């Protein structure tokens, strides 16, 4: 094989992977097609790992609810893994020799290892060493994987370590002083009773108190957490050692052009990612559009204010709550106020980012082979007004993507969670705290009904607030350091988000309730199917197939040559092809 052809295959991958690929049995011919088969195999491995991850996620919910092992793999898990393999950006580069497929597979493998680690009560040296090996392998693929190994997976294990403290359940006392109530909850947080509600119940302030409770728990239990996350600390130290040895960070690979891949602060990436997710995951977001018309969604309207918490424990004083405590409780109990402040803060931050931190990399302007070139050309490069107007779709996309993690679970009474430090507790109903697991007294409201399939129910559980916050942190750190906007940089964030999207099942309430639609009609059969399966997955499959067909056709059948302003052929007349 000619040296030039080998270089063409390896120019976007680490030298170590290229050398290893040449030694594989099926690559003895050492031609371009054989080398590209590496990513085809990588995509198959990725799909298999995604299936195992989704099964592990559902197994955890199943075991927590029914105290039994989940023995069967759900159809939702299988279809989710299949669709992840069809994800257009991944699928496209699986036909070329890029490292993104293998890199994503290793990170997903590390995530699977994490799910298995937290599924056991005791760790092992073998598990710890495996974690270190997977982390270092991920770093060999792409340096920014350090955020997904250390921050994302390591952060999840730190939360798990806190939850395994399992503090004794006690009733919440009735307090009259704001300071007294804050002290009580600071103590509860310190022993592992963290504030971590499902996203279906979370308000913006719940995210704040989740972060605060985790911080307090970490400060009071450093050794317990360190015992769980020390493998990730080793990976972080190895990365830091490489950065010192390499005299800096080259984004992407361990070798490359430093001048054009230097880490910088690019906060606008945190805006671009949401419409990217929304475009590719459009079928998954359909229920949230239908909810505007109250059709086929199990998500009920949230209350306008929080109810007061109750307790059986008597206060030492017969006086009512103090004015500061009562005022704070009233303020944090007003849904409209909290969401208004949150929305305004997000809009102000978005305006500031667009105005002061919009970065257009020279490669984005120079390379018209990539779709990003045309996206920027017809949107962001239209001028300041166009940039500011894009804040609206950024915001809507972010809301829909975040809401997709709620699934079809009903936002039942949040009084089941007593760890909010600024809500007044009073009354006579029994209220307890439990820092180990979420209360499971009420199942999600799904179409399976009270005697429904437990396997389906386990796939509808929403994401916890702590998981969402750690995902947001890892995504932010991995993207905000990259000056170049590349769809490939969004692959791992999307895959991790997609793995955690719960199933959406048609509700038994509302217009599609039992008896309102004939069971023998086509619509009736579709509704019955929708109560057992997530209909969105079929739409997602068709959507991905359509995108892959269009982009594949353009890549193969619509090549062109570069020409300068005078029509002179450039790059020796080589054919250029459109790509992600």
Secondary structure as GFF3:
##gff-version 3
##sequence-region A 1 580
A	DSSP	alpha_helix	3	10	.	.	.	ID=ss1
A	DSSP	alpha_helix	15	22	.	.	.	ID=ss2
A	DSSP	three_ten_helix	25	27	.	.	.	ID=ss3
A	DSSP	alpha_helix	32	66	.	.	.	ID=ss4
A	DSSP	alpha_helix	75	86	.	.	.	ID=ss5
A	DSSP	alpha_helix	88	93	.	.	.	ID=ss6
A	DSSP	alpha_helix	100	117	.	.	.	ID=ss7
A	DSSP	alpha_helix	125	141	.	.	.	ID=ss8
A	DSSP	alpha_helix	145	146	.	.	.	ID=ss9
A	DSSP	pi_helix	147	153	.	.	.	ID=ss10
A	DSSP	alpha_helix	154	163	.	.	.	ID=ss11
A	DSSP	alpha_helix	178	190	.	.	.	ID=ss12
A	DSSP	alpha_helix	204	220	.	.	.	ID=ss13
A	DSSP	alpha_helix	222	246	.	.	.	ID=ss14
A	DSSP	three_ten_helix	258	260	.	.	.	ID=ss15
A	DSSP	alpha_helix	269	280	.	.	.	ID=ss16
A	DSSP	three_ten_helix	282	285	.	.	.	ID=ss17
A	DSSP	alpha_helix	286	290	.	.	.	ID=ss18
A	DSSP	three_ten_helix	291	293	.	.	.	ID=ss19
A	DSSP	alpha_helix	323	332	.	.	.	ID=ss20
A	DSSP	alpha_helix	335	356	.	.	.	ID=ss21
A	DSSP	alpha_helix	362	366	.	.	.	ID=ss22
A	DSSP	alpha_helix	371	378	.	.	.	ID=ss23
A	DSSP	three_ten_helix	380	382	.	.	.	ID=ss24
A	DSSP	alpha_helix	384	404	.	.	.	ID=ss25
A	DSSP	three_ten_helix	414	416	.	.	.	ID=ss26
A	DSSP	alpha_helix	454	458	.	.	.	ID=ss27
A	DSSP	alpha_helix	465	480	.	.	.	ID=ss28
A	DSSP	three_ten_helix	487	490	.	.	.	ID=ss29
A	DSSP	alpha_helix	491	500	.	.	.	ID=ss30
A	DSSP	three_ten_helix	510	512	.	.	.	ID=ss31
A	DSSP	alpha_helix	522	530	.	.	.	ID=ss32
A	DSSP	alpha_helix	536	557	.	.	.	ID=ss33
A	DSSP	three_ten_helix	571	573	.	.	.	ID=ss34
###
